[in-house]
């Protein structure tokens, strides 16, 4: 998987790939990361990339020309690139999107906006998909780009050391993942559920499902409702 990050602020992002799992994946050739700065495609001596809002309004907007030329250059050397824009008005990014992109794409470009956003004509001309990571406003699109790249990366074969760990994770099913524990057996008068220590895998799996149900009901009641509805539908078949 190859990621191109179209950003004015490479330094805000590159450190994320310099440690841990993603660094090792890059070293093994499972991931590749590159950077593209729209400022390198400006046509004036001041390297200007923003301008005032048409029709009036606060702040500045990223101009179309530098971004257009940057993306045209990217597309010319990598025609298969899938271009993703990050914006608060995009559709919510879900685990299903991460799985689809990891399995169907080999090169993804994330375009990170700044200031009050990007000239909408660039989105219309170049966006293959537009995503939001939540109902809140950030100072730029770099963090959403990193979030999506991380979610996609760990689904690329070989990036995680143990692929089986993906199967029981939150959002792979309607339920959240069950709580996890490790040694010591007791910590600050809180103990690991005894069933987890007895080696009976059928009982351990049953306990984990009960804990996952309880966790989902408490933290994400809307997902719990979907789970109960789906469970009811499956039972009605028999």
JOGIGI-V78046 format. One record per run of one state. SS is the DSSP state (@ for helix, = for strand, . for the rest). FROM is the first residue (numbers start at 1). LEN is the number of residues. If there is no record, write none. Layout:
SS_FROM_LEN ; SS_FROM_LEN
This chain:
._1_1 ; =_2_5 ; ._7_3 ; @_10_3 ; ._13_1 ; @_14_4 ; ._18_2 ; @_20_9 ; ._29_3 ; =_32_5 ; ._37_1 ; @_38_4 ; ._42_8 ; =_50_3 ; ._53_7 ; =_60_3 ; ._63_1 ; @_64_14 ; ._78_4 ; =_82_11 ; ._93_2 ; @_95_10 ; ._105_2 ; =_107_5 ; ._112_2 ; =_114_1 ; ._115_3 ; =_118_1 ; ._119_1 ; @_120_7 ; ._127_2 ; =_129_4 ; ._133_7 ; =_140_1 ; ._141_1 ; @_142_12 ; ._154_9 ; @_163_4 ; ._167_19 ; =_186_2 ; ._188_2 ; =_190_2 ; ._192_2 ; @_194_4 ; ._198_3 ; @_201_19 ; ._220_1 ; @_221_16 ; ._237_2
